[in-house]
């Protein structure tokens, strides 16, 4: 009998946020970035998600040697806390050069900046012994369709993937799709688009996807189906579990907070697909509620992890023989009632 998966969890330093509300005052004090690493293990997390400038702040103004020195200090800090870097992502949406796109900008100078920043990101990742490079293509899209040549934009994205693969033959590229925000419409809105780019690349085995629950909801899709599609192609490198109350801004609610059954189905497909058996992390990209007081605020991370594990137990204690029988007889009403009763703990 195959032993059950023991899950490993990760989150990014930005998930312990300062409580900024765009429509009002801050409700929480800033918590020093360098002190956040000590919080991971006590909360049950061992993986750290990074942007490049989380590792090396102010990197655009530093020399390559200075960048590697600062990255080396973070590597030591992680080792001292018993933490593993899960991935590093180039932060290409805050720079003035990338407000109208990075890799797909109409400006050659801006595209050159984006590629230089990407190379530095890869160097930082390797300096902290991390092979995962996440591409959240935040500004790769447009506010009006006529602003860019979309075919050319997709060609440029593919060229970037191939250049990254050539630059370092040890990395994996994990594309994190999102349909909108900050752009009105993105060029890689779903995992299907990401996987198509992977297969078109020069090394499809090293290009995979990262699925965030809320991003799937924002695309009008079911996150569990998106995960299943990636699993079917062996291209689910990581997940960012959270929740989303409808087609609003990217809310990053606690996992299962808005739709418990949808959360259960995400756990179900991960369990069925053997996700985590090769050491993949369960990433939690959840933010504390804007009005939550305290410093540091970490309960949203602890609570989301707890609910994930509770839903794992719900899946493992499901009467799988009964589910199979109800599937075979196509008794979907009985199946739905059984699932709901099981989730509510009704015998």
N, C-alpha and C positions, 0 to 999 in steps of 0.2 A: 504494500500500500504506500502511495506517495505521501510523504509527510506534509503537513500543512505549511503554508508559507509564513515565515516570520517577517513582518514588514519593517522596513526602515523609513523614517520620516525626515523631511527637510522643510525648511522655510527660508526666506530671505530676510536680511536685516530690516528691510523696508516694512515688513509685517509687524514690527514693533514701532509703530508710527507716532508722530508728534501730536496727532489729533487736530490737524488743520481742517477747518471748515471753510470752503470757498465763499460761504454766505454769512459768515460770522466770525467771532473771535476763536482763538485756539483754546482748547479745553484741557490740554495736557502739556506738560513741560517736555522739552527736548531731552531724550535719553541718549547719553554718549554712545556713539557707534561702537567704539572699541570695547565697551562693557557688555554689549549684547551677546557676545560669544559665550560668556559664562552662564547664560540662561538656557542654552540649548539642551544640554544633557539632563538637568533637573526636570525639564519639561517632557523628556522622552524623545528628543530629536538628536540626530547625529549628522545630518547633511545640511550644508549651507549653500544656498543659492546666491549667486553674486552677479551684479553688474560690474563691468570693468572698473568703473570709478568708485565702486564700493571697496575694491581691493586697493586701488591707487587713486585717491582723490586728487583732482587737479592735474590729471595725467597729460592733458594737452600741452601743458607748460613745462613738462619734464623731459629730460633726455632719456634715451633707451636705457642707459645704465642706471639712472635714478629710478626709473619705473621698475626695473628688475630688483633693485635693492629693496624698494618698498614692498613689492610682491613677496620677496623672501621673508620679510618680517611678518607678513600675514600668514605665510605658510607655517612659520614657527608658532605663531599664536594659535592656529588651528590644531597643530600637533599637541600643544600643551593642554588643550581642552578636549582632546580625543575626537575631533570633528573632521569630517570629510567634505571637501568642496564638491558639490554636485555638478555645477556648471558655471560658466562665466558668459555673460551676454554683453555685447557692445551697446552702450547707451547712446543711441543715435537719434533721439527725438528731442533732446534739450538744446542741442547746439544750434547757433544761428545759421550755420551752413546747411542744416538738414530740415529746416522748417517746411520746405516743399518737397521733402523726400531725401533719402540718402543715396541708396544705390539706383533709384529711379528718377533722381532729380534731372531736370532739363539742363542744369548747369554742370559742365565738365569739371570745373573747379570743386564744386560741392561733392560730386561723385568721387573725386580724387581724395578729398578729406575723409569721406566715409570709408574708403578702402584703407587708407592709412590708419584710421582708428580701429578698423577690424583687424589689421595685422597686429597692432599693439595689444588688442584684446586677446588674440591667440597667444601671443608671447606671455601675457600675464597668466593665462590659464595654464600654460605649460610650466611656468615658474612656480605655481602652487600645486603641481601634479594633478591637473584636472584636464580631462579630454573632451568634456562636453561643452560645445559652444551653442548657446541658444540664440536664434534669430527671431526676435519679436519685431516684425516688419511694420512698426508703428505708423510711420509716415509714408510708407510705400503705397500710395493710393492718390486720390484727388478729391477735391471738393466739388469740382464740376468735371464731367467726363471729357470735355474738349480741351482741358488743360494739358493733357499728356497723350502721347501715343502709347496705348496700353500694350500693344503687341511688342513694341520696342522695350517697354518697361519689363515685361516678362522675360525678354531675351537678356536684358541687363541683370535681372535677378539670377538667372541661370548662369550667366558668365561669372557672377560673384561667387556662387556656390562652387563652381569649378576652380576659380582662383584660390578660394580658401582650402579646398581639398589638395590642391597642388602645393600651397604654401607650407602645410604641415600634414604629412601622411599619416599621423597618429590620431588626429582629432575626429570627432563625430560632430555633425551639424544637426541640431534639433530645431526645426521650424515650429514656431508657436503661432498658429493662425488666429486672427481676430477680424470680424467683419467691418468694424468701424471704430472710431475714437482712437486717436485724435483726428484722423481723416474721416471724411463723410462716408467714403466707400474704399475699402482696402483691396489690393490686388490679390492677396492670398487669404481669403476669408474663411476657409474651411480646411479640415485635415485632408480632404480629397485633393484640393489644390496643392497642398504641401507635398503629398506623396507623389503626385504627378511630376512635380519638380525634382523630387528625389530620383525617380526612375529615369528622368531625362539627363541627370547629371553624369559626370564621368565615373563616379564610384557610388552607385545607389546603395551599397551596403553601409556607407558611412553618412547617409542623409536620412534622418528620421523625423518624427514629429513629437511635439509636446502639446497635450490637450488640456486647456483650462475649461472647467465646467461652465463658468459664466460666459465665456466667449462663444461656446456652442449655443447657449440659450439666446444670446444676442443675435446669432445667425438664424434663429428660428428652428434650431435642430436639437436633438436629444443627445446629451453628452455621452450617455452609455453607448449609443449607436456609433458615434464618432470614435469612441475608444475601441469598439469592436472592429470597425473598419481598419483602424491602424493595427490592431492585434492580428487581424487576418493576413496582413502583409508583413508581419513581424517588424513593425516600424513604430511601436509605441515606446519611445525612449523615456518619457516621464509624463507625469500628470500634475496639474495644479488644481486640486480639489477646493471648491468653494461653492457658493450658491448665489442665485440671482433672482430678484423679484420682478420678472417680466422684462420687457424691452426698454429698460432705462439705461442710465449710465452704468459703467462697469462697477458693480457694488462690492464685490469680494466679501459677501456675507459668509458667516460660519457655514461649514459644510453641513448640508441637510436642514438649514434653518428655514428655507423657503419651501422646499419640496422634499420631504423625507423619502417618499417613494422613489423619486428620481435619484436621490443619493443612494438608496438601496440598490438600484439597478446599476449604478456605476460600480459599486462594490461587487455586485454579482458578476459583471463581465470581467472585472479584473481578476477575481477568483477563478472563474471558468477559464480565462485565457492564460493563467499561470503567471500573471504579471507579478514581478518582485522576486521570482525564483532565481533570477540571475543577478540579484542585488539592486534592481531598479528602486529608486526612492518613490515614496508617496509624498509628493510635494503639497503643502497646504499654503495656498496664496489667499490668506484671509486677513482682513483688516478689522481692528477694533471699531465698534460703533463710534460715530463722530462725537457723540456727547458723553462717552464713557470717561469717567474721571479716574485718576490714579497715575502712577509712574513708578516703574514701567508697567504697562498693561500687557498681559500675556494670556489671560484666561481664554481669549478667542482661539488661540493656538491649542491650548490644552483641551478645550472643549471640543474642537473639531477633530482632534486626534482620538479623543475618547469616543465620539460618536462613530467615527470610521470603524474602530475596533468593535464597537457594539454591533454595527451592521454586518461586520465580518462574522460575528457569532450568530447573528440572525440567519445569514446565508448557510453557515455550516450546520445549524440545527434545523434547517428546513427539511421537511419530509420530501426528499427528492424523488422517491418512488411514487408518491402521490402526485407530485408535479408532472412526472413523466406520464402517468396514467391519464391525468386530465388533459395533457397535451394530445395524447393519442386519441382520446375520445372527443376531442375538440370541445370540451366543456369549459369554455372560457369564463363563463359567469362563475362557476365553482372555483376555478383557478384564481380569479381576481379576489373573490371573497376570502379564500384561504390565505393569499398573500397579505391582504389587509389585516385579517385576524392575527396572523403570525407577527406582523410588525407591531400590532397593538398589544401583543402578549395575551390574546384571548384564546383559551383552549377550546 
